[in-house]
Amino acid sequence: MELIEGVVRNYDWGSPTAIPELLGRPEDGAPWAELWLGAHPTAPAKVGVRAEPLDRLIAADPVAALGAEVASRYGRLPFLLKVLAAAEPLSLQAHPSVGDAATGFEREEALGIPLDGPQRMFRDRSAKPELVCALSDFEALCGFRDPRRTAALLDTLDTPGLDPLRHRLGARSGSEMRDVLEWLLSLDRSAAAAVATAAAEVCAASHDDDEWSGLRAAVAGLGARHPGDAAVAVALLLNHVVLAPGEALFLGAGCLHAYLGGTAVELMADSDNVVRAGLTSKHVDSAALVEIVDGTAAPAQVQRPEPVDGVTTYRTPVPEFSLLRVDVDGTSSVAAGPSVLLCISGCVEANGLTLDRGAAAWLAAGEPRVALQGRGTVFCATVGNHR
């Protein structure tokens, strides 16, 4: 087991304070959006006093680093652990399935789009399921709401500017929402601006304290930041959730979402594939998003698992990763590597290695089960679902 130093990613939506505070480092005025703690070649963590990139360490001896089974199946560390700190909303986006990722990657390769180019959406051939676990109150839009519930929401928004959306919603049947999304995102600029402006203005004008007040405030804020963007109206179709610290959401392939604000631990498959449809200055491809999106309407599945002997296990129905939260008060333990550990509070010794708040460690396969001592909270990211 060795300490690792993560890589800070500065995106314009990031918080200038949350990640520096976690790491005990001075603020520099920049937006510290994400801290990457993995082996993705875009920004691999640095291992130990040698500051060796984690991807190179693994590539030098995959079996020793990952174990024979993981090395054979993936050939690399199959997950990426991050700390995400959003002071402003992220883009409306979805991530591809394995099949969609392979198709999109090959298409963009054939078009000659550079891997690091601003228009590149598929930077690898991997799916990107992800789990987000709140460290603070964390606000998100996640997946399509049942259209009958959306009709009830629209009944509270008294403006003729949303009549086209009302009619479109009412003219469909079932719980497949892809057609409504495609219609909204394919509107010409003036029509899109009209429905987005109507959504933002009526939401901003409402002061009712009811079940929809949080979503209306979110839509009003999105409209102020991104005037005329059709994605502002798309937000009306999505589940609105505010996670309390310790609560989590799992997002599978094609789940349309936008993180609106807060700090969280994010664990995902080792991929950098993102297809965006709005609420951003980055490259947007609405048609590509509609191709990969899951249009099934369903309630957001917020995870509120109870700890067992101080260990909280989050449901991750994919083989690439598993997430544990360990609240240490004396002694505890978690499964062996390959794992990445992150201490978010207190001070904990892990197999004799001291993890203060903000410290992270890499544990290779073959290391013994991790013995934890002290008082604090540690997240453990590993492969599959095991303790």
N, C-alpha and C positions, 0 to 999 in steps of 0.2 A: 504494500500500500504506500502511495506517495501523494503528497500535496500536488494539486494542479492549480494553475492560474487561468481563469476563463478569459474570453475575448469580449470586450464591450463593443456593441454595435450602436452607432449613433444615427437614429432615424428621427425625422422631424416631429413625430408624435410622442417621442420618449419623454420621460420625467427627468429633470435635471437633478433631482434629489434622492429618489428612492434607492437606486442601485448604489450610488456613492455611500449612502447611509448604511446600507447592508454590509458593504465592504470596508467601512471605516476609512474611506478615502475622501479627500477634499472635493467639493464641487468645483467644476470648471466652467459652468454656464452652458455646457453642451447638453443636448438631450440624450441621456443614457437610456436607450430604449430596451436593449436586450443584453444579457450576459450569456454567452454560449459556453457550455461545459460539456464538450464532446469531442468527436474526432472527425467532424465534417470537414472536408478539405478546404472549404471556403474560409473557415475560421477555427482551426483546431486549438484546443486548450494546450497549454504548455505544462510539461510534467517535470516536477522536482527541480533541484538546483541547476540541472542541465538545461532546463527550459526546452526540452525536446518536444516537438509537436506530437500530440497523441496519435494522430493518424500514422505518422512515420514509425513510432514505437510499435504500434500494432502490426503494421505491414512488415516489419523486420522479423517478427515471429508470431504469426496469427494464432497458432495453436496455443502457445504459451500465454498469450494475452487474452484470448477469447475462449479457449477450450476447443477441443476437436469438433464438437457438435456445432457450436455457433460459427466457428471458422469455416466449416464445410458448408453450412447452410447459407451464410451471408457473405463471408469473406471480409467482413469489416464489422465495426461496432454498429449494431442495427438501430440504435436510438441516439437521440440528441436531447440533452437536458438544458433548459434555459431558465433564466429569470426574466420575466417580461414586466416592464414598468411603463404603463401608458398614461400620459398626462392628457392626451387627446385621442379621439377615435382612430382606429386603424381602418383600412379599406374594407369594403364589402368583397368577400372572397370565398373561394372554395379550393379544396385540394383534390387531386385526382386519385382514382383507383390505380392499381398496378397496370391494368390494361390501358387505361386512358393516359397514364404517364408514359408508357412505352410508345404509344401512338404519337402523342404530342412531342416527345423527345425526337423521334425519328423525323417528324414533319419539320421541326425547327432546324434540325441538323441539315436536312435537304435544302432548306431555304438559306442556309449559311448564316444564321443568326448566331453571333458569338455567345458562348456560355455565360459571359459576364455582361452581355449587352442589356441595356435598359428595357428592350422589348422581349427579352427572353422570359418565358413562363415556365417551361419544362427544362430544368437544369440537370435532371437525372431521370432514370427510368423507374424510380421508386414511388410507391404510394406514400401519403403523408397523413395517416391518422394521428390524432394528438389528444392529449389530456391536459386540461388546465385546472390547477388547484390554487385557490385564492390565498394570498398572504394578507391582503386587505380586502375591504369591500371591492368587488370586481364586477363591473357591469358589462353585459354582452347581449348581442342579438344572435340567436342560434336556432337555425332550422325553421321550417314553415309551420305556422299556427294552423289549426283546424279552420277551414274557411268559414264555418258557421260562427266561430268565435271572432274571426276578423270582421264578418258582417256586423256583429254586435259592437265591435270597436268603431266601425265606420258610422254606425247610428249615432255615436256621440260626437261626430265631426260634421257639423252642419255647414257645409259649403258646397255649392254646385260644382266647384272645381274638381271635386273627387267623384262626381257622378260617373265619369267614364270607368273609373276603377270599380265602383259599385256595380255597374252594369256588367263589366267583364267578369267579376267575381260571381255574380248571380246567374250568369248564363252558362256556367260550367257545372259539372257534376263530379262527385267523388272527392277524394282528398289528394289528387295529384295537382301540384301547383306550378309545374314547369311552364304550362301554357300562359298563365298570368304573368309569370316572371319574364318570359320571352316577349310578350306583348309590351310590357313596361319598358324593357331595355331596348326595344327596337323602335320606340317612338322617335319621330324627328325632333330636332333640337327644340323647336318652339313648343310642341306638344308636351315633351318631357319637362321642360321648364315650367309649363303651366300646372301640370299635376304635382310636381315637386314643390312649387311655390305655394299652391293651395294647401298641401299637406303641412308644410312648415308653418304657414301663417295661422291656420285653424288650430294647430296644436299649441302654438305660442299664445294664442288668445284664450285658451281654455284654462280655467283655474279650479276646475272640479277636483275634489279629493276622492278619487275612486280607484278601482283596480287598474285603470289605464293611465293614471296620472304620470307614473314613471316613464312609460313608453312615450307619451305625448311630449314630455320634457326632453327626452332623448331625440325625438324626431325634430323638434324645434331647434335643438342645438345643432343637429346635423345640417338642417336647412340653412342656419346662419353661417356655418363653416363652408358648405358646399352648395351655394345657391344655384338652383336650376338643374341639379344632378338628379336624374331619374332614380338613383339608388336611395334618395331620401324617401321617396314614395314606397320603394321596395321594403324599407324598414317597417312599414305598417303591416306587412305580411308575416313578420318573423316573431318568434318567441322572444320576449324580453325578460332577462333574468339578472338578478343582483346576487352574486355569490357572497356569503359571509366567509370570513377566514376559516380555512379547513374544508370548505365545500368545493366540489369539483364538477366538471363537465367533460365527457368524452365526445369527441367529434370524429365521426367516421368519414370515409371517402364521400365527397360530393356535398357535404353538409355546408349550406350557405350560412356565413356568419360574419360578424364584425365585433371585435372587442372595442368597447367604448371608453373604458378607463379603469385604473386600478393596478395593483401589483400582484403577480402570481408566479408560481412555479409552473413551467410548461414542459411537458415531456412528449416527444413525438418520434416517429420513425425518422431515420437519418436521411432526410430529403429537404430540398430547398425549392420545391415546386409550389407555385402560387399562381392562381388565375384570378384576376381582379375584375370587378364590374362597376366600380365607382367609389366615391368618397375618398379619393386619393389624387395626387398629382403624378403618380406612377402610371406605367402602361396599363391600359384597360382594354380588354377584349371580351365584350359581352357575349358574342356568339360562341367563343370558346368556353366561356363559363356555362352557358346554357347546355352545351354538349355534355359537360361532366357533372352537372348539379343533380343532387337527389331531390326530386320534387315532392316526395312523400311528406304529407303534413302529419305532425305528431308533437305532443308536448315535449318540452326540454326535460331531459332526465338528469336532474341535479342529484349528485351523489353526496350523501351525508352519512358515511360509514362510521360505525362505532369502533373505538379502539379495543383491541384485545391484548391485555398485558402491555399496554402502552404503544402498541403497533397498530396503525390504521392502514388498511389495504384498500387501494382504489381499484375499481373495476376497469380493466383494460382488455377488452375482448379481441386482442390481436397478439401474435406471437413475438413481435419485435421488442416490446417493452412492458415493464410493470413498475408501479410506483408505490412505495411505502413511506409513511410518515411515522417517525419513531420519537415519541416523547420520553426522554431518558430522565429518570429520577433515581439514581443509584446505578443499577446495571441493566443491560438489555442486550439483544443481539439480533442480527439480520443475516440473511443468506450470503454466501460467498459470491465472488465476482464471476463474470465481469460486471462491475458496478461503478457508478459514480455517486459519491455521497456529498451532500451539501448541508452545512450547519446554518440554520437561520436564526437561532437564538441560543444564549448560554455558552457553555464550554463543555465539549464532550471529547473523551479519548476513544479513538477507534483503533483497536489492535495496537494500542500504545502511541498512536499518532494523535497529537492535539489538534482538535478542530474548534477554533473560536468562531464567533458569529461571522458569517460571510465566507468562511474557509470551505474548500472543496477538496475531495481526494479521489484518486483513481485506484481501483482494486482489480487486479488482473485475475483471471481464472486460475484455479489451483490454490489460491490463498485460502486460509481457513475461514470458517464462519466468523463474521465481524463481531467482536465483543465490544460493546459500548459502555462507557462508564462516565459518570458526571451528572450534570443537570443541563438540559437543553433540548432542542428539537432538531432532528436531522431528517432530511429527505434522502431516500435511497432509490436510485433508478437502476434497474437491472433488466435482464432479458426474461421474457415470459412471466408467468404468474406463479411465484413461489416465495416461500419465506425461509 
